[in-house]
Structure formats: C-alpha cells, structure tokens
Amino acid sequence: MIDVDNAIKIALKTGKVQIGSKKTLNLVKRGQALMVIVANNCPKEILEDLKTYCKLADIFIYQYKGSNYDLGFTAGKPFMISVLSIIEPGDSDILKLKEQNPN
C-alpha cells in the first residue's frame, strides 16, 4: 500500500508537479500530465472538466482523501490546493496508485 502523502512529497521534491486547476487542465488537454490528484472538496465544475478531458487523454484521476487544505499542507504550501498534476514522478512511486485504484 502506498503512502499517498509521502509519495506526493517525494514527487514534489524529485519530480515535476504542477499545482492548480487551470494549469492542470491545460496540461491534461495537451496530454502532458501522467496523473491528476484532486482534493475531496474540489469544486464540481472543475472536477467535471477534468474528468472529461482526462478520459479523452486516458489520464488517471486520483481522488485524494483529504480536503484542499490537507492537500496544500501535504504539499508543504501555505495555501489550499484543490488540484495538482504529476508530470514526472521523480523518485516517487505515486503512479502505482493507478494500479491500486483502477477507474
């Protein structure tokens, strides 16, 4: 079982991660994201857009168990984060979440 919080921290330190719904949506539309992580209280309109484009691009969406406050805290940021995208996982095993949680 993967420690999601730890995997996010490692990806932020060693990989390439984009924070924010607009930037993530642009990456998804261009097929440049490997995975999208969404807080459990992400606004519905953003989530629906992401689901639509991720399905078209075959990009996995992981529903984070915590709120946008929790996701921001995990990412080590002093603000709330509703959405982040993994472009390169670095030393993190975060992409294994897709195997554990197939949609």
C-alpha positions in Angstrom: 0.0 0.0 0.0 1.3 3.4 -1.0 1.6 6.3 1.5 -0.1 8.9 -0.7 1.1 11.9 1.3 4.7 10.7 1.3 4.5 9.9 -2.4 3.2 13.4 -3.1 6.1 15.0 -1.1 8.7 12.9 -2.9 7.2 13.8 -6.3 7.3 17.5 -5.4 10.9 17.3 -4.4 12.3 15.0 -7.1 9.9 15.1 -10.0 7.8 17.7 -11.9 4.5 18.6 -10.4 2.1 21.4 -11.4 -0.3 23.0 -8.8 -3.6 24.5 -9.7 -6.7 23.6 -11.6 -6.2 25.9 -14.6 -2.6 24.8 -15.2 -3.5 21.2 -14.7 -6.4 21.4 -17.1 -4.1 22.9 -19.8 -1.6 20.1 -19.2 -4.4 17.5 -19.5 -5.7 19.0 -22.7 -2.2 18.7 -24.2 -1.7 15.2 -22.8 1.3 16.2 -20.8 0.1 15.1 -17.3 0.6 11.5 -16.3 -1.8 11.7 -13.4 -4.1 14.2 -11.7 -4.7 14.4 -7.9 -8.0 16.1 -6.8 -8.9 17.1 -3.2 -12.2 15.7 -1.9 -13.8 19.1 -1.9 -12.7 20.3 -5.3 -15.4 22.4 -7.0 -17.7 20.2 -9.0 -17.4 22.2 -12.3 -13.6 21.9 -12.2 -13.8 18.2 -11.4 -16.3 17.6 -14.3 -14.0 19.4 -16.7 -11.0 17.4 -15.5 -12.9 14.1 -15.8 -14.0 14.9 -19.3 -10.5 15.8 -20.6 -8.7 13.1 -18.6 -11.0 10.5 -20.0 -10.2 11.7 -23.6 -6.4 11.7 -22.9 -6.5 8.5 -20.8 -5.1 10.2 -17.7 -5.7 8.8 -14.3 -7.5 10.9 -11.7 -6.8 10.1 -8.1 -9.4 11.3 -5.5 -7.3 12.5 -2.6 -9.0 11.5 0.8 -8.4 14.9 2.4 -9.6 18.4 1.7 -7.9 21.2 -0.3 -6.4 22.4 3.0 -5.0 18.9 3.7 -3.6 18.6 0.1 -1.9 22.1 0.5 -0.4 21.0 3.8 0.9 17.8 2.4 2.5 19.7 -0.5 4.2 22.0 2.0 2.4 25.1 0.8 0.8 27.9 2.9 -2.4 27.7 0.8 -5.1 25.4 -0.2 -4.7 23.1 -3.3 -7.7 21.6 -5.0 -5.8 20.0 -7.9 -2.3 19.0 -8.8 -0.9 17.1 -11.7 2.1 14.8 -11.9 4.2 15.5 -15.0 7.2 13.4 -13.9 7.1 11.3 -10.7 10.8 11.6 -9.9 11.8 9.1 -7.2 8.1 8.7 -6.1 6.0 5.6 -6.7 2.9 7.7 -7.0 2.0 6.3 -10.4 1.4 3.0 -8.7 -1.9 4.4 -7.4 -3.4 3.8 -10.8 -2.7 0.1 -10.3 -4.3 0.1 -6.9 -7.3 2.2 -7.8 -8.3 1.5 -11.5 -11.2 3.6 -12.7 
